[in-house]
């Protein structure tokens, strides 16, 4: 394998992921082969500020690799890459599109499982909710998905919807009320 081309391999268990990341950033090695979904998730989380070109490269490679598995449940891992205080919103919107692509009809379900425990992601959760609320096809599925969620995740989504209603009730209030009504049926 050509190490100059591919950079570091994360199956080297003699170093922690943090040590490998630090070494990778400091020497400019940004082509990375990921061998484990948790390694990719950690890369997303550790580079989510997107403050350097190396961070962006690692971040985009991790997204591409995770998406290559074509497994909707990996949205939970992708969500570790969201961060409200990122320095590159354009790149992070690439993650939004990746999640939407993988999630297809179950996007809300997987997003709620992924975002609930990640710090500083509330704004990205609202971005997803705005998209779902603006789509007639997904609008009817929101209550169904919320009902299938564990209580902690259900509370997270309901809180997002309540926040959106408070901020933009004139535009989304009726839709959100209809969702809440269907949840209670």
N, C-alpha and C positions, 0 to 999 in steps of 0.2 A: 504494500500500500504506500502511496506517495504522501508522506507526512507534510511535505512543503505545500502540497496542493490541498490536502484535507485538514491540516491542523491537528488538533488534539482529539484523542479518542477517549470517551468517558467511561470505558470499562477498566481503566487503570485505577484499581481500588487502593493503591498506595497513597493516593492524594484525595483530599476531600473535593467536592464539587466547587466549593468556594476557592480553594487553592488553585484549581485548574482554571477557573474563570479569571482570577486575578492574574495568573501567569499568561493566560491567553490574551487578556486585554493589554498587559504591559508590553508584550513583545509584538503585538500587531497580528497575531495569528487569529484570523476570524473565520476561516473555513472549518466547520465542525461537523463531525459525524456523530449523531446521537444514537445510542444503542438502547435506551430505556425511556419509557414514557415519563417517568419521574424526573430523569435528567432534563428532559425537554421542558417539563413543567417548571423546574427550578431555574432553568435559563430564562424562561419567560418572566418569572417573578423577579429574578435578580437584575434583569436588564430593562424592566418595564418603565423606568424613568426615561429611557431612550435619550440619554444625555451625550452619547458619543457615537461616532460612525460604527465602531465595533459593536456597541450595544445594539444598534439598529440591525446590523448584519446578523448577529447571533439570534436576535428576536425573530427576524423574518425567516431565517432558516428553521428555527424551532417550529414556527407556525406551519411552514410548508411541510415539514416532516410529519407533524401530528396530523395534518389534513390528509396526507398521503395514505394513512390507514383507513380513511373513510368510515370512521366509527363515530356515530353521534354522541356516544357516551364520553368521548374524549373532549367534548366541550367543557366538561368539568375541569379538565386539565388546562385547556386554553384560557379559561376565565382567570387563571392565576396571573395572566399577563396584563390584565386591565389595571389602570392606575389613574385616578383623577388628576394628579399633578404631573402627568407626563410632559416632557418637553417637545414631543413630536406627535400631535394629534392626528396628522395625516397618516403616519405609519400605524398608529393604533386603530384607526378606522379600517385598516387592512385586516386587523383581528376581528373587528365587528363583522366584516364580510365573510371571513372564514367561518365564524360561528354560525352565521345565517346559512351558509352553504351546507355545513355539516348537520345543522339542526333540522333543516327542512321543516316538517310539520310539528316536530317536538322541540323547537327552539326554546320556548319559554320554560319548559320542564327542565331541560339540561342547564340553561342559564341560571335558573334559580338554585339549582343544586351547586353550581360552580361559584356563583358570586357571593352567596350568603356568608361565607367565612373568610373572604378576602378583604383586607383593609383597604380603605380609600377607593372604593369602586362604585359608590352610590350613583354618581352622575352617569357612568356607563350603563348601569342598570336602568336608569331612566331613559337613556337613549334607546335601548332595546324596547322598552315599554312604549315609547312614542311610536316606534316603527310598527309594533304589533297593533296598537290602537288605531293607527292610520290605515290598516289593511283589513278590508271587510272579511276576507277569508280567515285570517288569524283571529280577528276580533271575537268571532263566535266560539273559537276553541279555547280562549283564555280561561273562562270559568271551568271548563272540563279539565284543563291542565292544572289549575290551582287546586281543584278538589283532589287530585292524585298526589299532591305534594305532602311530604312530612310537615308537621306543624311549624317547625322553625322556618322552613322555606316558604310556607304559605304566609306566615306573618311578614316575612321579608317582602314578598310580592305585594301583599295588601298595603304595607307601609309605602312602597314605591307608588302604588296607584293613588293612595291618599295624598301623597306629596304632589303628584301631578295634578290631581283635582284641585288642590289648594292653589297651586301656581297657575294653572291654565283651565280652571273650571268652566269658563265660558266655551272653550273649545272641546274639552274632553269629559266634562261633568256628566252628561247624559250617558255616554258610553260606559264610564266607570260605574255609575249607579246601576246600570243594566247588568254589568259583570257582578257586582256585589249581590244583586237580587238573585241572580242565577246560582251563585255560590251557596246561598242560604236555602235554596230549594231542596 
